[in-house]
Every structure is written in C-alpha cells, then in structure tokens.
Amino acid sequence: MMHFISNYWKNILVVLLGGTLGYSYYYFIGCNNGTCAITSSPVNSTLYGIFVSAVILNWKK
C-alpha cells in the first residue's frame, strides 16, 4: 500500500483537491431550487470535481 501511495501521491493529491473544490462550489455557489443536476447535491458536485480533476490530470500526460 505504501508503495502505491509513494508512486501516485501527486495523482491522489490532485483528485482530493478536485473533490474539495467540487464540494466548495456546491457550498458557496450551489443551486437554491434543486433543479441543477450537478450543484444541487454535495455528492454530485464532489464527484464531478473528482472526475474533472482526473480528466485534466490524465489529459496532460
């Protein structure tokens, strides 16, 4: 497990940062009436942040 973490710590950090930014977007901006697909739920916005950060991370490789 430590070998995996030592090899992929940058990737893990970027994905965690993306999830944090996704949740922050929900918390600070969000959607008041619940009709927004991504920002109406903290789970959706966090997963979207993780997904976008993973795509960006793998896109530049």
N, C-alpha and C positions, 0 to 999 in steps of 0.2 A: 504494500500500500504506500509506503513512504517513497518507494522508487517511482511509482506513478505520480505522486504529488510533486516530487522533485523534478520530474521531467515536464510536467504540464502545469506548473504553478502560475505561469503567466496567463494561460488559457482559462484556468479556474478563476483567477482574479478578474479577468475581463468579463466573464459570464456573470459572476457575482455582482460586479459593478453595473452591468446591464440590467439585472434584476432589480437592483436598488434604484436605478434611475427610472425603470418602469413603474415601480411602486410609488416613487416620488411624484411622477407625473400624475398618477391616479390621485394621490393625496392632495397635491397643491392645485392641479388644474381640473382633472376629473370631469365627470358628466353629472349634472344635477338631476336630470329627469330619468335616467336609466335607459335611454334609448341608444346610447353609444355602445357599440359592440365591444370595443377594447377598454375604454376608460370607465365603464360603468361598474366594473368589478376589480378588486385589487388582485385577484388571482390572474385574470385575463391580462391586465396591464403588466404584471410581473413576468408572466410567461412570454408576452410579446417583447419585453425588454431583453429577456434572456435570448430569445430567438434572433432578434435583430443584432445583438452583440455577437452571437455565434456566427451569424452570416457575415458580418463585417470582419470578424477575426479570420475566418477561413477564406474570405474573398481576396485578401491581400497576400496570401501565400502563393 
